[in-house]
Amino acid sequence: MADGGHGDSVNLTLLQDKTTATFFEKRHLGEQSTVTVLVASAFCCCFLFLTCIAMGCGYMFLLMWGAYILDNDDSAKTSICEDEYHIWTFCLLNEIVGVSVTLCGCWEACRAYDNMKSDSSDESAMRQPGPAFYAKYGLCILVAFVFFTWGMIGWFSVSDSCIDEYNNKYQALMLLFRAGVMADAVILLIATAAFVIQNPAKKNNDQPGKD
C-alpha cells in the first residue's frame, strides 16, 4: 500500500511538471505570435501610409501638370474636334473638380485627426451624421460619377481623325484627358468607400440601449 501511494505521488508530480512545461511552451508561443502580429501590423500601416503619401503627391503633380498643359495647349479649344468632343473643356472642368476634391480631402483629414485625438468614451465627442455629411459625400460621388461617365463616353467616341490630330498637335492634352478619367474613377471609389465606412459606424451610435 505504501509503495502504491508513493507511485501515485510520483506520477502526479510528473504530470504536474509536464503540465507546467506545456503551459510555459504555449505561453512562449503566444508571446511570439503577438509580437509577430504587432510587427506585421506596423509594416502594413507603414506601407498604407506611404501609399497614401505617394497617391497624394501623384495627384498634386497631376493637377499642376494639367494646369501647365491647359495653358500650353490653349489653341486646342478652337479646333473642330473640340467643338465636337470638348476634350479641352473636360480637362479644364476636371482641374476645377480636382482642386475642390483636394480641399475637401484636406478638411476631412483634419476632421479625422481631431476625432482621433478626442476620447472615444466621451459620447459628446461623437458626431452624428447630419445633412452636411450626406450632402458633402453625395455631391462628391455624384460629380465624380458624372465626370467619369462623360470621360469614358468621350474616350471611346472620339473619331480616328481627331485622335490623329490630338496625337500630332496635342498629345499631352490627350494624355491629360485619359489620366483625368482614371483619376475620376479613383476619386469615385475612395469617396464611396469613405462614405460606406463612416456611415454605418455613425448609425450604430444612434441605436438605443447602448451605454
C-alpha positions as CSV (number, residue, x, y, z in Angstrom):
1,M,0.0,0.0,0.0
2,A,2.9,2.4,0.8
3,D,4.5,1.6,-2.5
4,G,1.3,2.2,-4.4
5,G,0.8,5.6,-2.7
6,H,4.4,6.5,-3.4
7,G,4.0,5.6,-7.1
8,D,0.8,7.7,-7.3
9,S,2.6,10.7,-5.9
10,V,5.5,10.3,-8.3
11,N,3.1,10.1,-11.2
12,L,1.2,13.1,-10.0
13,T,4.4,15.1,-9.7
14,L,5.5,14.1,-13.2
15,L,2.1,15.1,-14.6
16,Q,2.3,18.5,-12.9
17,D,5.8,19.1,-14.2
18,K,4.7,18.1,-17.7
19,T,1.6,20.4,-17.5
20,T,3.7,23.3,-16.3
21,A,6.2,22.8,-19.1
22,T,3.4,22.7,-21.7
23,F,1.9,25.8,-20.2
24,F,5.1,27.7,-20.5
25,E,5.7,26.5,-24.0
26,K,2.3,27.6,-25.1
27,R,2.7,30.9,-23.3
28,H,6.1,31.5,-25.1
29,L,4.5,30.7,-28.4
30,G,1.6,33.1,-27.6
31,E,4.0,35.9,-26.9
32,Q,5.9,35.2,-30.1
33,S,2.6,35.2,-32.1
34,T,1.6,38.6,-30.5
35,V,5.0,40.1,-31.4
36,T,4.7,38.8,-35.0
37,V,1.2,40.2,-35.4
38,L,2.3,43.6,-34.0
39,V,5.3,43.7,-36.3
40,A,3.1,42.7,-39.3
41,S,0.5,45.3,-38.4
42,A,3.2,48.0,-38.1
43,F,4.6,47.1,-41.6
44,C,1.1,47.2,-43.1
45,C,0.4,50.6,-41.5
46,C,3.7,52.0,-42.8
47,F,3.0,50.7,-46.3
48,L,-0.5,52.0,-46.3
49,F,0.7,55.4,-45.1
50,L,3.4,55.5,-47.8
51,T,0.9,54.5,-50.4
52,C,-1.4,57.4,-49.3
53,I,1.5,59.8,-49.5
54,A,2.5,58.6,-52.9
55,M,-1.1,58.9,-54.2
56,G,-1.4,62.4,-52.8
57,C,1.9,63.5,-54.4
58,G,0.9,62.0,-57.7
59,Y,-2.5,63.7,-57.6
60,M,-0.9,67.1,-56.8
61,F,1.6,66.6,-59.7
62,L,-1.3,65.7,-62.0
63,L,-3.1,69.0,-61.0
64,M,0.0,71.1,-61.6
65,W,0.9,69.4,-64.8
66,G,-2.7,69.7,-66.0
67,A,-2.7,73.4,-65.5
68,Y,0.6,73.7,-67.5
69,I,-0.8,71.6,-70.3
70,L,-4.1,73.5,-70.5
71,D,-2.1,76.8,-70.8
72,N,0.3,75.4,-73.3
73,D,-2.3,73.8,-75.5
74,D,-4.7,76.7,-75.3
75,S,-5.2,76.7,-79.1
76,A,-6.9,73.3,-78.9
77,K,-10.1,74.9,-77.6
78,T,-10.7,76.5,-81.0
79,S,-10.3,73.3,-83.1
80,I,-13.0,71.4,-84.9
81,C,-12.5,68.3,-82.7
82,E,-13.0,70.4,-79.6
83,D,-16.4,71.6,-80.9
84,E,-17.4,68.0,-81.3
85,Y,-15.9,66.2,-78.3
86,H,-14.9,69.0,-75.8
87,I,-11.7,67.4,-74.7
88,W,-10.0,70.7,-73.6
89,T,-13.2,71.8,-71.8
90,F,-13.4,68.5,-70.0
91,C,-9.8,68.8,-68.8
92,L,-10.4,72.4,-67.6
93,L,-13.5,71.5,-65.6
94,N,-11.8,68.4,-64.3
95,E,-9.0,70.6,-62.9
96,I,-11.5,72.6,-61.0
97,V,-13.1,69.5,-59.6
98,G,-9.7,68.2,-58.7
99,V,-8.9,71.3,-56.7
100,S,-12.2,71.2,-54.9
101,V,-11.7,67.5,-54.1
102,T,-8.2,68.3,-52.7
103,L,-9.6,71.0,-50.4
104,C,-12.4,68.7,-49.3
105,G,-9.9,65.9,-48.6
106,C,-7.7,68.1,-46.6
107,W,-10.6,69.2,-44.5
108,E,-11.7,65.6,-44.0
109,A,-8.1,64.6,-42.9
110,C,-8.1,67.4,-40.3
111,R,-11.5,66.3,-39.0
112,A,-10.4,62.7,-38.7
113,Y,-7.2,63.8,-36.9
114,D,-9.4,65.8,-34.4
115,N,-11.6,62.7,-33.9
116,M,-8.6,60.5,-33.2
117,K,-7.3,63.0,-30.5
118,S,-10.7,63.1,-28.8
119,D,-11.6,60.4,-26.1
120,S,-13.6,57.6,-27.7
121,S,-15.5,57.1,-24.4
122,D,-16.8,60.7,-24.5
123,E,-20.2,60.5,-26.1
124,S,-20.4,64.2,-26.6
125,A,-17.3,64.0,-28.9
126,M,-19.1,61.5,-31.2
127,R,-20.5,63.5,-34.1
128,Q,-23.8,62.3,-35.6
129,P,-24.3,62.3,-39.3
130,G,-26.2,65.4,-40.4
131,P,-27.3,66.9,-43.7
132,A,-23.9,68.3,-44.3
133,F,-22.3,64.8,-44.1
134,Y,-24.7,63.4,-46.7
135,A,-24.6,66.5,-48.9
136,K,-20.8,66.5,-49.0
137,Y,-20.3,62.9,-49.9
138,G,-23.3,62.8,-52.1
139,L,-22.1,65.7,-54.1
140,C,-18.6,64.3,-54.4
141,I,-19.8,60.9,-55.5
142,L,-22.3,62.4,-58.0
143,V,-19.7,64.8,-59.6
144,A,-17.1,62.1,-59.8
145,F,-19.6,59.7,-61.4
146,V,-20.7,62.3,-63.9
147,F,-17.2,63.2,-64.9
148,F,-16.1,59.6,-65.1
149,T,-19.1,58.7,-67.3
150,W,-18.5,61.8,-69.5
151,G,-14.9,61.0,-69.9
152,M,-15.5,57.3,-70.8
153,I,-18.0,58.3,-73.4
154,G,-15.6,60.8,-74.9
155,W,-12.7,58.3,-74.7
156,F,-14.5,55.7,-76.9
157,S,-16.4,58.1,-79.1
158,V,-13.5,60.2,-80.5
159,S,-13.1,59.6,-84.2
160,D,-9.9,58.4,-85.7
161,S,-9.2,61.6,-87.5
162,C,-9.5,63.6,-84.2
163,I,-7.3,61.1,-82.4
164,D,-4.6,61.6,-85.1
165,E,-5.0,65.4,-84.8
166,Y,-4.6,65.2,-81.0
167,N,-1.7,62.8,-81.3
168,N,0.1,65.1,-83.7
169,K,-0.6,68.5,-82.2
170,Y,-1.9,68.0,-78.7
171,Q,-0.5,64.7,-77.5
172,A,0.0,65.9,-73.9
173,L,-3.6,67.1,-73.8
174,M,-4.9,63.7,-74.8
175,L,-2.7,62.1,-72.1
176,L,-4.1,64.5,-69.6
177,F,-7.6,63.7,-70.6
178,R,-7.1,59.9,-70.1
179,A,-5.3,60.4,-66.8
180,G,-8.1,62.6,-65.6
181,V,-10.7,60.0,-66.4
182,M,-8.8,57.4,-64.4
183,A,-8.4,59.9,-61.6
184,D,-12.1,60.4,-61.6
185,A,-12.6,56.6,-61.2
186,V,-10.2,56.6,-58.2
187,I,-12.0,59.5,-56.6
188,L,-15.3,57.8,-57.1
189,L,-14.1,54.6,-55.4
190,I,-12.4,56.4,-52.5
191,A,-15.4,58.7,-51.8
192,T,-17.8,55.8,-51.9
193,A,-15.6,53.7,-49.6
194,A,-15.2,56.5,-47.1
195,F,-19.0,57.1,-47.1
196,V,-19.7,53.4,-46.5
197,I,-17.1,53.0,-43.8
198,Q,-18.1,56.1,-41.8
199,N,-21.9,55.9,-42.2
200,P,-22.6,52.5,-40.5
201,A,-20.2,53.4,-37.6
202,K,-22.2,56.6,-37.0
203,K,-25.5,54.8,-37.3
204,N,-24.5,52.3,-34.7
205,N,-24.1,55.2,-32.2
206,D,-27.8,56.2,-32.7
207,Q,-29.1,52.8,-31.7
208,P,-30.9,52.9,-28.3
209,G,-29.9,50.6,-25.4
210,K,-26.2,51.1,-25.8
211,D,-24.2,52.6,-22.9
